[in-house]
Structures are given as structure tokens and as C-alpha cells.
């Protein structure tokens, strides 16, 4: 190979690397945007994401920044409204922990 062919090959490889990096950056930006949306929008985006994309994304870092929240150890839990299992009536959690601790258990028992 002479010098001109080597230069062309090097330029082509650099161009291909720049295009791949730009595509990866667009993918990361899109997933980051989706993580800041409602759970329904995020689920819709991720349902259409091809499996190999999970291995090229800094998924955990994006997730922790998008959904990390603002609570610190020792902070009071935010008040929210939940429905009772018995009659589906709304209940403010702040009214429950006024006189005793409240434990929330999230899970599936099926």
C-alpha cells in the first residue's frame, strides 16, 4: 500500500468511527429523554428497543440520574394518595403515619 491508500483508509475509518459515535450519542439521548417521561412513554420506547441496544447503553447510569429522586436518608416520605384494597377509597398516607409508622410493601404474590 502506498501513502495515498493508507491515508484514504485512515480517513475512511475515522469517518466511520465518527458516524458510529454520533449514532450512539443519538441513541443515548433518546433513551435519556424517554427515561424522564411517564412510565407509559418509557415502557413504549423500551418495548421497541432491540435487545443488543441494552449492551451499548450506560443504562444504569441514565436510570439512576433520571429516576433517582430527591430523598435522602432520614427525610420524611412524601405524602401521596393510595386506594385501600377493601373498598378502593382514597387514603392520604400522611394521615396514617401521624400516630404510627407505616410500611409499604411493593411486590407481586402470584
C-alpha positions, 0 to 999 in steps of 0.5 A: 500500500502506498501513502495515498491508500493508507491515508484514504483508509485512515480517513475512511475509518475515522469517518466511520468511527465518527458516524458510529459515535454520533449514532450512539450519542443519538441513541443515548439521548433518546433513551435519556429523554424517554427515561424522564417521561411517564412510565407509559412513554418509557415502557413504549420506547423500551418495548421497541428497543432491540435487545443488543441496544441494552449492551451499548447503553450506560443504562444504569447510569441514565436510570439512576440520574433520571429516576433517582429522586430527591430523598435522602436518608432520614427525610420524611416520605412524601405524602401521596394518595393510595386506594385501600384494597377493601373498598378502593377509597382514597387514603392520604398516607400522611394521615396514617403515619401521624400516630404510627409508622407505616410500611409499604410493601411493593411486590407481586404474590402470584 
